[in-house]
């Protein structure tokens, strides 16, 4: 298996503050898609509150770069034609916390 860092780039720096109803629908489908693959393909997923513009982070474990590309292209938000795109980067090494050390599902950091 190979590890990949997937960055979901929003269509504009002001997203999600000015999300349209169509984008909101696509984002709900996007969240369900990634959450549904947790523990199989997806190792970690979540939003990043970058001051330059929010973006999505996904860490995946797949056979190769082609499978990483196929997984992100099948994401409903990427397939919706709304301007979202993925940057995919191989990770030659990834260290994971042991299963006995649970990580909280949400961060105590407040949204900005």
C-alpha distances in whole Angstrom, upper triangle without the diagonal:
4,7,10,14,16,19,22,25,28,31,33,34,36,33,33,37,38,36,37,37,35,33,33,32,29,28,28,26,24,24,24,21,18,20,19,16,16,14,12,10,12,12,16,18,22,25,26,29,30,34,33,31,29,25,22,19,16,13,10,6,5,5,7,10,12,11,11,15,15,14,17,19,20,20,24,25,24,25,29,30,31,30,27,24,20,19,16,15,11,11,11,11,11,14,14,18,18,19,22,23,23,23,26,25,27,29,32,33,35,34,36
4,7,10,13,16,19,22,25,28,30,31,33,31,31,34,36,34,35,36,34,31,31,31,28,26,27,26,22,23,23,20,18,20,20,16,16,15,13,10,12,12,14,17,20,22,23,27,27,30,30,28,26,23,20,17,14,11,8,5,5,6,6,8,11,10,9,13,14,13,15,18,19,19,23,24,22,24,27,28,29,27,24,21,17,16,12,11,8,8,8,9,10,13,14,17,19,20,23,23,23,22,25,24,26,27,31,31,33,32,34
4,7,10,13,16,19,23,26,27,27,30,28,28,31,33,31,33,33,31,28,29,29,26,24,25,24,20,20,21,18,16,18,18,15,14,14,12,10,10,9,11,13,17,19,19,23,23,27,26,25,23,19,17,13,10,7,6,5,7,8,8,9,12,11,9,12,14,13,14,17,18,18,22,22,20,22,25,26,27,25,22,19,15,14,10,9,6,5,7,7,7,11,12,15,17,18,22,21,21,20,22,21,23,24,27,27,29,29,30
4,6,10,13,16,19,22,24,24,26,24,24,28,29,27,30,30,28,25,26,26,23,21,23,22,18,18,20,17,14,17,18,14,14,15,14,10,10,10,11,12,15,16,17,20,20,24,23,22,20,16,14,11,8,6,5,7,8,10,9,8,11,10,7,10,12,11,11,14,16,15,19,19,17,20,23,23,24,22,18,15,12,10,7,5,4,5,8,10,9,13,14,17,19,20,24,23,22,20,22,21,22,23,26,25,28,26,28
4,7,10,13,16,19,21,21,23,21,21,25,26,25,27,28,26,23,24,24,21,19,21,20,17,17,19,17,14,16,18,15,15,16,15,12,10,10,10,10,12,13,13,17,17,20,19,18,16,13,10,7,6,5,7,9,11,14,12,11,14,13,9,11,14,12,11,14,16,15,18,17,16,19,21,22,22,20,16,14,10,8,6,5,6,7,10,11,10,13,14,17,20,21,24,22,21,19,20,19,20,20,23,22,24,23,24
4,6,10,13,16,18,18,20,18,18,22,23,21,24,25,23,20,20,21,18,16,18,17,13,14,16,14,12,15,16,14,14,16,16,12,10,11,10,9,11,12,12,16,16,19,18,16,14,10,8,6,5,6,8,11,12,15,13,11,13,12,8,9,12,10,8,11,13,12,15,14,12,15,18,18,18,16,13,10,6,6,5,6,9,10,14,15,14,17,17,20,22,23,26,24,23,20,21,19,19,20,23,22,24,22,23
4,6,10,13,14,14,17,15,15,19,20,19,21,23,21,17,18,20,17,15,17,17,13,14,17,15,13,16,18,16,16,19,19,15,13,14,12,10,10,10,10,13,12,16,14,12,10,7,6,5,6,9,11,14,16,19,17,14,16,16,12,12,14,13,10,12,15,12,15,13,12,15,17,17,16,14,10,8,5,5,6,8,12,13,17,17,16,19,19,21,24,25,28,26,24,21,21,19,19,19,22,20,21,19,20
4,6,10,12,12,14,12,13,16,17,15,17,19,17,14,15,16,13,11,14,14,11,12,15,13,12,15,17,16,17,20,19,16,14,16,13,10,10,9,10,12,12,15,14,11,9,6,5,6,8,11,13,16,17,20,19,16,17,16,13,12,14,12,9,11,13,10,12,9,9,12,13,14,12,11,7,6,5,7,9,12,15,16,20,21,20,22,22,24,27,27,30,28,25,23,22,20,19,19,23,21,21,18,19
4,7,8,9,12,10,11,15,15,14,16,18,17,13,15,17,14,12,16,16,13,15,18,17,15,18,21,20,20,23,23,20,18,19,17,14,13,11,11,12,11,14,11,9,8,5,7,9,12,15,17,20,21,23,22,19,19,19,16,15,17,16,12,13,15,13,14,11,10,13,14,13,11,9,6,5,6,7,11,13,17,19,22,23,22,25,25,27,30,30,33,31,28,25,25,22,21,21,24,21,21,18,18
4,5,7,9,6,8,11,11,10,12,15,14,10,12,14,12,11,14,15,12,14,18,17,16,19,21,21,22,25,25,22,20,21,19,15,14,11,11,12,12,13,11,8,7,6,8,12,14,17,19,23,24,26,25,22,22,22,19,17,19,18,14,15,16,13,13,10,10,13,12,12,9,7,5,7,9,11,14,17,21,22,26,27,26,28,27,29,32,32,35,32,30,27,26,23,21,22,24,21,21,17,17
4,7,9,7,10,12,11,10,12,14,13,10,13,15,13,12,16,17,15,17,20,19,19,22,24,24,25,28,28,25,23,25,22,19,17,15,15,15,15,15,13,10,10,10,12,15,17,21,22,26,26,29,27,24,24,24,21,19,20,19,16,16,18,15,15,11,10,13,12,10,7,5,5,8,11,13,17,20,23,25,29,30,29,31,31,33,36,36,38,36,34,30,29,26,25,25,27,25,24,20,19
4,6,6,9,10,9,10,12,15,15,12,14,17,15,14,18,19,17,19,22,22,22,24,26,27,27,30,31,28,25,27,24,20,18,15,15,14,13,13,10,8,9,10,13,16,19,23,25,28,29,32,30,26,27,27,24,22,24,23,19,19,21,18,18,14,14,17,15,14,11,8,9,11,14,15,19,21,25,27,30,31,30,32,32,34,37,37,39,37,34,31,30,27,25,25,26,23,22,18,17
4,6,8,9,10,11,14,17,17,14,16,19,18,16,19,21,19,20,23,23,22,24,27,27,27,30,31,28,26,26,23,20,17,14,13,11,10,9,7,4,7,9,13,16,19,22,25,28,30,32,31,27,28,28,25,24,26,24,21,21,23,20,20,16,17,20,19,17,14,12,11,13,15,16,19,21,25,26,30,31,29,31,31,32,36,36,38,35,33,29,28,26,23,22,24,21,19,16,14
4,6,6,6,9,12,15,16,13,14,18,17,15,18,20,19,19,23,24,23,24,27,28,28,31,32,30,27,28,24,21,18,14,13,11,11,10,9,6,8,11,14,17,21,24,27,30,32,35,33,30,31,31,27,26,28,26,22,23,25,21,21,17,18,21,19,18,14,13,13,15,17,19,22,24,28,29,33,33,31,33,33,34,37,37,39,36,33,30,28,25,23,22,23,20,18,14,12
3,5,6,6,9,12,13,10,11,14,13,11,15,17,15,16,19,20,19,21,24,24,25,28,29,26,24,25,22,18,15,12,12,11,11,11,11,7,7,9,11,15,18,22,24,28,29,32,31,28,28,28,25,23,25,23,19,20,21,18,17,13,15,18,16,16,12,11,11,13,15,17,20,23,26,27,31,31,30,31,30,32,35,34,36,34,31,27,26,23,21,20,22,19,17,14,13
4,5,5,9,11,12,9,9,12,12,10,12,15,14,14,17,18,18,19,22,23,23,27,28,26,23,24,21,17,14,10,11,10,12,12,12,9,7,9,11,15,18,21,24,27,29,32,31,29,29,28,25,24,25,23,20,21,21,18,17,13,15,18,16,16,13,13,12,15,16,19,21,24,27,28,32,32,29,31,30,30,33,33,35,32,29,26,24,21,18,18,20,17,15,12,11
4,6,9,12,14,11,11,15,15,13,15,18,17,17,21,22,22,22,25,27,27,30,31,29,26,27,24,20,17,13,14,12,13,12,13,10,10,12,15,18,21,25,27,31,32,36,35,32,33,32,29,28,29,27,23,24,25,21,20,17,19,21,19,19,16,16,15,18,20,22,25,27,30,31,35,35,33,34,32,33,36,35,37,34,31,28,25,23,20,20,20,18,15,12,10
4,6,10,12,10,10,14,14,13,15,18,18,18,21,22,23,24,26,28,28,32,33,31,28,29,26,22,19,16,17,15,16,15,15,12,12,14,16,20,23,27,29,32,34,37,35,33,33,32,29,28,29,27,24,24,24,21,19,16,18,20,17,17,14,14,14,18,20,22,26,28,32,33,37,37,35,36,35,36,39,38,40,37,34,31,29,26,23,23,24,22,19,15,14
4,7,8,6,6,10,10,10,12,14,14,15,18,19,20,21,23,25,25,29,30,28,25,27,24,20,17,15,16,15,17,17,16,13,12,13,15,19,21,25,26,30,31,34,33,31,30,29,27,25,26,24,21,21,21,18,16,13,15,17,14,15,11,12,12,16,18,21,24,27,30,31,35,35,33,35,33,34,37,36,38,36,33,30,27,24,22,23,24,22,20,16,16
4,5,5,6,9,10,10,12,14,15,16,18,20,21,22,24,26,27,31,31,29,27,29,26,23,20,18,20,19,20,21,20,16,16,16,18,21,23,27,28,32,32,35,34,32,31,30,28,26,26,25,22,21,21,18,16,13,15,16,13,14,10,12,13,17,20,23,26,29,32,34,37,38,36,37,36,37,40,38,41,39,35,32,30,27,25,26,27,25,23,19,19
4,5,5,6,9,10,11,13,14,15,17,18,20,21,23,25,26,30,30,29,27,29,26,23,21,19,21,21,23,23,23,19,18,18,19,22,24,27,28,32,32,35,35,33,32,30,28,27,26,25,22,21,21,18,15,13,16,16,13,14,12,15,15,19,21,25,27,30,33,35,39,39,37,38,37,37,40,38,40,38,35,32,30,26,25,26,28,26,24,21,21
4,5,5,6,9,10,11,12,14,16,17,19,20,21,23,25,29,29,27,25,28,26,22,20,19,21,22,23,24,23,20,18,18,18,21,22,26,27,30,30,33,32,30,29,28,26,24,23,22,19,18,18,15,12,10,13,13,9,11,9,12,13,16,19,22,25,28,31,33,37,37,35,37,36,37,39,38,40,38,35,33,30,27,26,27,29,28,26,23,23
4,5,5,6,9,10,10,12,14,15,16,18,20,21,23,26,26,24,23,25,22,19,17,15,18,18,19,21,20,16,14,14,14,18,19,23,24,27,27,30,30,27,27,25,23,22,21,20,17,16,16,13,10,8,11,12,9,10,7,10,10,13,16,19,22,25,28,30,33,34,32,34,32,34,36,35,37,36,32,30,28,24,23,24,26,25,23,20,20
4,5,5,6,9,10,10,12,14,15,16,18,20,21,25,26,24,22,24,22,18,16,14,17,17,19,21,21,17,15,15,14,18,19,23,24,27,28,31,31,29,28,27,24,23,23,21,18,18,17,14,11,9,13,14,11,13,11,13,12,16,18,21,23,26,29,30,34,34,32,33,32,33,35,33,35,34,30,28,25,22,21,22,24,23,21,18,19
4,5,5,6,9,10,11,13,15,16,17,19,21,24,24,23,21,24,22,19,17,17,20,20,23,24,24,20,18,17,16,19,20,23,24,27,27,30,30,28,27,25,24,23,21,19,17,17,16,13,10,9,12,13,10,13,11,14,13,17,18,22,24,27,30,31,35,35,33,34,32,33,35,33,36,34,31,29,26,23,22,24,26,25,24,21,22
4,5,5,6,9,10,10,12,14,15,17,19,22,22,20,19,22,20,17,16,15,18,19,21,23,22,18,16,15,14,17,17,20,21,24,24,27,26,25,24,22,20,19,18,16,14,13,12,9,6,5,9,9,7,10,9,11,10,13,15,18,20,24,26,28,31,32,30,32,30,31,33,32,34,33,30,28,26,22,22,24,26,25,24,21,22
4,5,5,6,9,10,11,12,14,16,17,20,21,19,17,19,17,13,12,11,15,16,18,20,20,16,13,12,11,14,14,18,19,22,23,26,26,24,24,22,19,19,18,16,14,14,13,10,8,6,10,11,10,12,11,12,10,13,14,17,19,22,25,26,29,30,27,29,27,28,30,29,31,30,27,24,22,19,18,20,22,21,20,17,19
4,5,5,6,9,10,11,12,15,16,19,20,19,17,19,17,14,13,13,17,18,21,23,23,19,16,15,13,16,16,19,20,23,24,27,27,26,25,23,21,21,20,17,15,16,14,11,9,9,12,13,12,15,14,16,14,16,17,20,21,24,27,28,31,31,28,30,27,28,30,28,30,29,26,23,22,18,17,20,22,22,21,18,20
4,5,5,6,9,10,10,13,15,18,18,17,16,19,17,14,14,15,18,20,23,25,25,21,18,16,14,16,15,18,18,21,21,24,25,23,23,20,19,18,17,14,13,13,11,8,6,7,10,11,10,14,13,16,13,15,16,19,20,23,25,27,30,30,28,29,27,28,30,28,31,30,26,25,23,19,20,22,25,25,24,22,24
4,5,5,6,9,10,11,13,16,16,15,13,16,14,11,11,12,15,18,20,22,22,18,15,13,11,12,12,15,15,18,19,22,22,20,20,18,16,15,15,12,10,11,10,6,5,5,8,10,10,13,12,14,11,12,13,16,17,20,22,23,26,26,24,26,24,26,27,26,29,28,24,22,21,18,18,20,23,23,22,20,22
4,5,5,6,8,10,11,15,15,14,12,14,12,9,9,10,14,16,19,22,22,19,15,13,10,12,11,14,15,18,19,23,23,22,22,19,17,18,17,14,12,14,13,9,9,9,12,14,14,17,16,17,14,15,15,18,18,21,22,23,26,26,23,24,22,23,25,23,26,25,21,19,18,14,14,17,20,20,20,18,20
4,6,5,6,9,10,14,14,14,12,15,14,11,12,14,18,20,23,26,26,22,19,17,14,15,13,16,16,18,19,22,23,23,22,19,18,18,17,14,13,15,12,10,9,11,13,14,15,18,18,19,16,18,17,20,20,23,24,25,28,27,25,26,23,24,25,23,26,25,22,20,19,15,16,19,22,23,23,21,24
4,6,5,7,9,13,12,11,10,13,13,11,12,14,18,21,23,26,26,22,19,17,13,14,12,14,13,15,16,19,20,19,18,16,14,15,13,10,10,12,9,7,7,9,11,12,13,17,17,18,15,16,15,18,17,20,21,22,25,25,23,24,22,24,25,23,26,25,23,21,20,17,18,21,24,25,25,23,25
4,5,5,7,10,10,9,7,10,9,7,9,12,15,18,20,24,24,21,17,14,11,11,8,10,10,13,14,17,18,18,18,15,13,14,13,10,10,12,10,8,10,11,12,14,15,18,18,19,15,15,14,16,15,17,18,19,22,22,19,21,19,20,22,20,23,22,19,18,17,14,16,18,22,22,23,21,23
4,5,5,9,10,10,8,10,9,8,10,13,16,19,22,25,26,23,19,17,13,13,11,12,12,14,16,20,21,21,21,18,16,18,17,13,13,16,14,11,13,14,16,17,18,21,21,22,18,19,17,19,19,20,21,21,24,23,20,21,18,19,20,18,21,20,17,16,15,12,14,17,20,21,22,20,23
4,6,9,9,9,9,11,12,11,13,16,20,23,25,29,29,26,22,20,16,16,13,14,13,14,15,19,20,21,20,17,16,18,16,12,14,16,13,11,13,15,16,17,18,22,22,23,20,20,19,21,20,22,22,22,25,24,22,23,20,21,22,19,22,22,19,18,18,15,17,20,24,25,25,24,27
4,6,5,6,5,9,10,10,13,16,19,23,25,28,28,26,22,19,15,14,11,11,9,11,12,15,17,17,17,14,13,15,14,10,12,14,12,11,13,15,16,17,19,22,23,23,20,19,17,19,17,19,19,19,22,21,19,20,17,19,19,17,21,21,18,18,18,15,18,21,24,25,26,25,28
4,5,6,5,6,7,8,11,15,18,21,24,27,28,25,22,19,15,13,10,10,9,10,13,16,18,19,19,16,15,17,16,13,14,17,15,14,16,17,18,20,22,25,25,25,21,21,18,20,18,19,19,18,21,19,17,17,14,15,16,14,17,17,15,14,15,12,15,18,21,22,24,23,26
4,6,6,6,9,11,14,18,21,24,26,30,30,28,25,22,18,16,12,11,10,10,12,15,18,19,20,16,16,19,18,15,16,19,18,17,19,21,21,23,25,28,28,28,24,23,21,22,19,20,19,18,20,18,15,16,13,14,14,11,15,15,13,14,15,13,17,19,23,24,26,26,29
4,6,7,11,12,16,20,22,26,28,31,31,29,26,22,19,16,13,11,9,8,9,12,15,17,17,13,13,16,15,12,15,17,16,15,18,20,20,21,24,27,27,27,24,22,20,21,18,19,18,17,19,18,16,17,15,16,16,14,18,19,17,17,19,17,20,22,26,27,29,28,31
4,7,9,11,15,18,20,24,25,29,29,26,23,20,16,14,10,9,5,5,6,10,12,13,14,10,9,13,12,9,11,14,13,13,16,18,17,19,21,24,24,24,21,19,16,17,14,15,14,15,17,16,14,16,14,17,17,16,20,20,19,18,20,17,20,22,26,27,28,27,30
4,6,7,11,14,17,20,22,26,26,23,20,17,13,11,7,6,5,6,9,13,14,15,16,12,11,14,13,10,11,15,14,12,16,16,17,19,21,23,23,23,19,18,15,16,14,15,14,14,16,16,13,15,13,15,16,15,18,18,16,15,16,14,16,19,22,23,25,24,26
4,7,11,14,16,20,21,25,25,23,20,17,14,11,8,5,5,7,10,14,15,16,18,15,13,16,17,13,14,18,17,16,19,19,19,22,24,26,26,25,21,20,17,17,15,15,14,13,15,14,10,11,9,11,13,12,15,15,13,12,14,12,15,17,20,21,23,23,25
4,7,11,12,16,18,22,22,20,17,14,11,8,6,5,7,10,13,17,18,18,20,17,14,17,18,14,14,18,18,15,18,18,18,21,23,25,24,23,19,18,16,16,14,15,15,14,17,15,12,12,10,12,14,13,16,15,13,11,12,10,12,13,17,17,20,19,22
4,7,10,13,15,19,20,17,14,11,7,5,4,6,9,12,15,19,19,18,20,17,14,16,17,14,13,16,16,13,15,15,15,18,20,22,21,20,16,16,14,14,14,15,16,15,19,18,15,16,14,15,17,17,19,18,15,13,13,10,11,12,16,16,18,17,19
4,7,10,12,16,17,14,11,9,6,5,7,9,12,16,18,22,22,21,22,20,17,19,19,16,14,18,18,14,16,14,16,19,20,21,20,19,15,16,14,15,15,17,18,18,21,20,17,18,16,17,20,19,21,19,16,13,12,10,9,10,14,13,14,13,15
4,7,9,12,13,11,7,6,4,6,9,12,15,19,21,25,24,23,24,22,19,20,21,18,15,18,19,15,16,14,15,19,19,20,18,17,14,15,14,15,16,17,20,19,23,22,20,20,19,20,23,23,25,22,19,16,15,12,11,11,14,12,13,10,12
4,6,9,11,9,6,5,6,7,10,13,16,20,23,26,25,23,25,24,20,21,23,20,17,20,21,18,19,17,17,21,21,22,20,18,15,15,14,14,16,17,19,19,22,22,19,20,19,20,24,24,26,23,20,17,16,14,12,11,13,11,12,10,11
4,6,9,7,5,7,9,10,14,17,20,24,26,30,29,27,28,27,24,24,26,23,21,23,24,21,21,19,20,23,23,23,20,19,16,17,17,17,19,20,23,22,26,25,23,23,23,23,27,27,28,25,23,19,18,16,13,12,13,10,10,8,7
4,5,5,5,7,10,11,15,18,21,25,27,30,29,26,28,28,24,24,26,24,21,23,25,22,23,20,20,24,24,23,21,19,16,17,16,16,18,19,22,21,25,25,23,24,24,25,28,29,30,27,25,22,21,19,17,15,16,13,13,11,10
4,5,7,10,13,15,19,21,25,28,31,34,32,30,31,31,27,27,30,28,24,26,28,25,25,22,23,26,26,25,22,20,18,19,19,19,21,22,25,25,28,28,26,27,27,28,32,32,34,31,29,25,23,22,19,17,18,14,14,11,9
4,7,9,13,15,19,21,24,28,30,33,31,28,30,30,26,25,28,26,23,24,27,24,24,21,21,24,24,23,20,17,16,17,17,16,19,20,24,24,27,28,26,28,28,29,33,34,36,33,31,27,26,24,22,20,21,18,17,15,12
4,7,10,13,17,20,23,26,28,31,29,26,28,28,24,23,25,24,20,22,24,20,21,17,18,21,20,20,17,14,13,14,15,15,18,19,23,24,27,27,26,27,27,29,32,32,34,31,29,26,24,22,20,19,20,17,16,13,11
4,7,10,14,17,20,23,25,29,27,25,26,25,22,22,23,21,18,20,21,18,18,15,16,19,19,19,16,14,12,13,13,14,17,18,22,22,26,26,24,25,25,26,29,29,31,28,26,22,21,19,17,16,17,14,14,11,10
4,7,10,14,16,20,22,25,23,21,22,22,18,18,20,18,14,16,18,15,16,13,13,17,17,17,15,13,10,10,10,11,13,15,18,19,23,23,21,23,22,24,27,27,29,27,24,21,20,18,16,16,18,16,16,13,14
4,7,10,13,17,19,22,21,19,20,19,15,16,17,15,12,15,16,12,14,11,12,16,16,17,15,14,10,10,9,10,12,14,16,17,21,21,19,20,19,21,24,24,26,24,22,19,18,15,15,15,18,16,17,14,15
4,7,10,14,16,19,18,17,19,17,14,15,17,14,12,15,16,13,16,14,14,17,19,20,18,17,13,12,10,10,10,11,13,14,17,17,15,16,16,18,21,21,24,21,19,16,16,14,14,14,18,16,18,16,17
4,6,10,12,16,16,14,16,14,11,13,14,11,10,13,14,12,15,14,14,17,19,20,19,18,14,13,10,10,9,11,12,12,16,15,13,15,14,16,19,19,22,20,18,16,16,14,15,16,20,19,20,19,21
4,7,10,13,13,13,15,13,10,13,14,12,11,15,16,14,17,17,16,19,22,23,23,21,18,16,12,12,10,10,10,9,12,12,10,12,11,14,16,16,20,18,17,15,16,15,16,17,21,21,23,22,24
4,6,10,11,11,13,10,8,11,12,9,10,14,14,13,17,17,16,19,21,23,23,22,19,16,13,13,10,10,10,10,12,12,10,13,12,15,17,17,20,20,18,17,19,17,19,20,24,24,26,25,27
4,7,9,10,12,9,8,12,13,10,12,15,16,16,19,20,19,21,24,26,26,25,22,19,16,15,12,12,10,10,11,11,10,12,12,15,16,16,20,20,19,19,21,19,22,23,27,27,29,28,31
4,6,8,9,6,6,10,10,9,11,14,14,15,19,20,19,20,23,25,26,25,22,19,16,16,12,12,11,11,13,13,13,16,16,19,20,20,23,24,23,22,24,23,25,26,30,30,32,31,33
4,7,8,6,8,11,11,11,14,16,16,18,21,23,21,22,25,27,28,27,24,21,18,18,14,14,11,13,13,14,15,18,18,22,22,22,26,26,26,26,28,26,29,30,34,34,36,35,37
4,5,5,6,9,10,11,13,14,16,17,21,22,20,21,24,25,27,25,22,19,16,15,12,11,9,11,12,14,15,18,19,23,24,25,28,28,28,27,29,27,29,31,34,34,36,34,36
4,5,5,6,9,10,11,12,14,16,19,20,17,18,22,22,24,22,19,16,13,12,8,9,8,11,12,15,16,19,21,24,26,26,30,30,29,28,29,27,29,30,34,33,34,33,34
4,5,5,6,9,10,10,12,15,18,19,16,17,20,21,23,21,19,16,13,13,11,12,11,14,16,18,19,23,23,27,28,28,32,32,31,30,31,29,31,32,36,35,36,34,36
4,5,5,6,9,10,11,13,16,18,15,16,20,21,23,22,19,16,14,14,11,13,12,14,16,18,18,21,21,25,26,25,29,29,28,27,28,26,28,30,33,33,34,33,34
4,5,5,6,9,10,11,15,16,13,15,18,19,20,19,16,13,10,10,8,9,9,12,14,16,16,19,19,22,24,24,28,27,26,25,26,24,25,27,30,30,31,29,31
4,5,5,6,9,10,14,14,11,12,16,16,18,17,14,11,9,9,7,10,11,14,17,19,19,22,23,26,28,28,31,31,29,28,28,26,27,28,32,31,32,30,31
4,6,5,6,9,12,14,11,11,15,16,18,17,15,13,11,13,11,14,14,17,19,21,21,24,24,27,29,28,32,31,30,28,29,26,28,29,33,32,33,31,33
4,6,5,7,10,12,10,11,14,16,18,17,14,13,11,12,11,13,14,16,19,20,19,22,21,24,26,25,28,28,26,25,25,23,24,26,30,29,30,28,30
4,5,5,9,9,7,9,12,13,15,14,11,9,7,9,9,12,14,16,19,20,20,22,22,25,27,26,29,29,26,25,25,22,23,25,28,27,28,26,27
4,5,8,9,6,6,10,11,13,13,10,9,8,11,11,15,16,19,22,24,23,26,26,28,30,29,33,32,30,28,28,25,26,28,31,30,31,28,29
4,6,9,7,6,10,12,14,15,12,12,11,14,14,17,19,21,24,25,24,27,26,28,30,29,32,32,29,28,28,24,25,28,31,30,31,28,30
4,6,5,6,9,11,12,13,10,10,10,13,13,17,19,21,24,25,23,26,24,27,28,27,30,30,27,25,25,21,22,24,28,27,27,25,26
4,5,5,6,9,10,12,10,11,12,16,17,20,22,24,28,28,27,29,28,30,31,30,33,32,29,27,26,23,23,25,28,28,27,25,26
4,5,5,8,7,9,7,9,10,14,16,19,22,24,27,28,26,29,28,29,31,30,33,32,29,27,26,22,22,24,27,25,25,22,23
4,6,7,7,8,5,6,8,11,13,17,19,22,25,27,25,28,27,30,32,31,34,33,30,28,27,24,24,26,29,27,27,24,25
4,6,8,9,8,9,11,15,16,20,22,25,28,29,28,31,30,32,34,33,36,36,33,31,30,27,27,29,32,31,30,27,28
4,6,8,8,10,13,17,19,22,25,27,31,32,31,33,32,34,36,35,38,37,34,32,31,27,27,29,32,30,29,26,27
4,6,7,9,13,16,18,22,25,28,31,33,32,34,34,36,38,37,41,39,37,34,33,30,29,31,33,32,31,27,27
4,6,9,13,16,19,22,25,28,31,33,32,34,33,35,38,37,40,38,35,33,31,28,27,28,31,29,28,24,24
4,6,10,13,16,20,23,26,29,31,30,32,32,34,37,37,40,38,35,32,31,28,27,28,30,28,27,24,23
4,7,10,13,17,20,22,26,27,26,29,28,31,33,33,36,34,31,29,28,25,24,25,27,25,25,21,22
4,7,10,13,17,19,23,24,24,27,27,29,32,32,35,33,31,28,28,25,25,25,28,26,26,23,23
4,6,10,13,15,19,21,20,23,23,26,29,29,32,30,28,26,26,23,23,24,27,25,26,23,23
4,7,10,13,16,18,18,21,22,25,28,28,31,30,28,26,26,24,24,24,27,25,26,24,24
4,7,10,13,15,15,18,19,23,25,26,29,28,27,24,25,23,24,24,28,26,28,26,26
4,7,10,12,13,16,18,21,24,25,28,27,26,24,25,24,25,25,28,26,28,27,27
4,6,9,10,14,16,20,22,23,27,26,25,24,26,24,26,26,29,28,30,29,30
4,5,7,10,13,16,19,21,24,23,23,21,23,23,24,24,27,27,29,28,29
4,7,10,13,17,19,21,24,23,24,23,26,25,27,27,30,29,32,32,33
4,7,10,14,16,18,21,20,21,20,23,23,25,25,28,28,31,30,32
4,6,10,12,15,18,16,17,16,19,19,21,21,24,24,27,28,29
4,7,9,12,15,13,15,14,17,18,20,20,23,23,27,27,29
4,6,9,11,10,11,11,14,15,17,18,21,22,25,26,28
4,6,8,6,8,8,12,14,16,16,19,21,24,25,28
4,5,6,8,10,14,15,18,19,22,23,27,28,31
4,5,6,9,12,14,17,19,21,23,26,28,31
4,6,10,13,15,18,19,21,24,27,29,32
4,7,10,12,15,16,18,20,24,25,28
4,7,9,12,13,15,18,21,23,26
4,6,9,10,12,14,17,19,22
4,5,7,9,12,15,16,20
4,7,10,12,14,15,19
4,7,9,10,11,15
4,5,8,10,13
4,6,9,12
4,7,9
4,6
4
